[in-house]
Amino acid sequence: MFRYVAILFILLLSSAESWSVQPYTPVYSDPVLESWRWRTFPELKGLGPQCLAEDKDGNMWFGVKDGVLSYDGINWREYTPEGGLLGRPVKALLAARDGSVYAGTPLGISRFKDGTWNRMFPKEGDLDWQVSDLMEARDGSLWAGTVWGALRITPDDTVLY
């Protein structure tokens, strides 16, 4: 009789354990809702941010209605048409592999290299080219989306498609 009671007791214990086991379901949080992933820049408030880019050194570049702002993690720098930038507002930014930064505006494309902005396209006296997007191809050529079409710029040639 003791054997039967022991077997019954073991069966009850083993079935009770199986009732309590549930499969593990991991809980994933939504990264969009995690506030620690987001950063706000009060310095951009009211400046009408249009676009942004990150250069190879980790600096953030913001195209705004009055020009370009750069942020290195500590300091902010402002670049305007008075400092060589071709027009405003800046609608497109591109941080190129060679370290230069390109800005597209309603007047054309400017290039920031070695601490200064220079007119890149169009040449002085040509018609304005409203640039809405900039991209660098694998071969290093610059592509721009303009109101006239797609523009490919290389050191040797400029082609409108």
FENHU-V416593 format. One record per pair of residues at least 12 apart in sequence whose ideal C-beta (glycine too) atoms are under 8 Angstrom apart, sorted by the first residue. I is the first residue (numbers start at 1). GAP is how many residues later the second one is. Records with the same first field share a line. If there is no record, write none. Layout:
BEGIN
I=GAP + GAP
END
This chain:
BEGIN
41=21 + 30
43=26 + 28 + 33
44=18 + 20 + 25
47=15 + 17 + 18 + 19 + 22
48=16 + 17 + 18 + 41
49=13 + 14 + 15
50=13 + 14 + 15 + 39 + 40 + 41
51=12 + 39 + 40 + 41 + 42
52=41
53=40 + 41 + 42 + 48
54=41
55=40 + 44 + 46
56=39 + 41 + 43
57=15 + 42
58=14 + 15
59=12 + 13 + 14
61=32 + 34 + 40
62=31
63=26 + 27 + 28 + 29 + 30 + 40
64=25 + 26
65=23 + 24
66=12 + 14 + 22 + 23
67=12 + 13 + 14 + 16 + 18 + 21 + 22 + 23
68=17 + 22 + 25 + 33 + 35 + 44
70=31
79=33 + 38
83=34
84=26 + 32 + 33 + 34 + 35
85=18 + 20 + 25 + 32
86=17 + 19 + 21 + 22 + 23 + 24 + 31 + 33 + 34
87=18 + 19 + 20 + 21 + 41
88=17 + 18
89=16 + 17
90=13 + 14 + 15
91=13 + 14 + 15 + 39 + 40 + 41 + 42
92=12 + 39 + 40 + 41 + 42 + 52 + 53
93=41
94=40 + 41 + 42 + 48
96=40 + 44 + 46
97=39 + 43
98=42
99=14
100=12 + 13
101=12
102=18 + 32 + 40
103=14
104=27 + 28 + 29 + 30 + 40
105=26
106=22 + 24 + 25
107=21 + 22 + 23
108=12 + 13 + 14 + 20 + 21 + 23
109=12 + 20 + 22 + 25 + 33 + 35 + 44
120=33
121=23 + 30 + 32 + 37
129=15 + 17 + 18 + 19 + 22
130=16 + 17
131=13 + 14 + 15
132=13 + 14 + 15
133=12
137=15
139=15
140=14
141=12 + 13
142=12
146=14
148=12
149=12
END
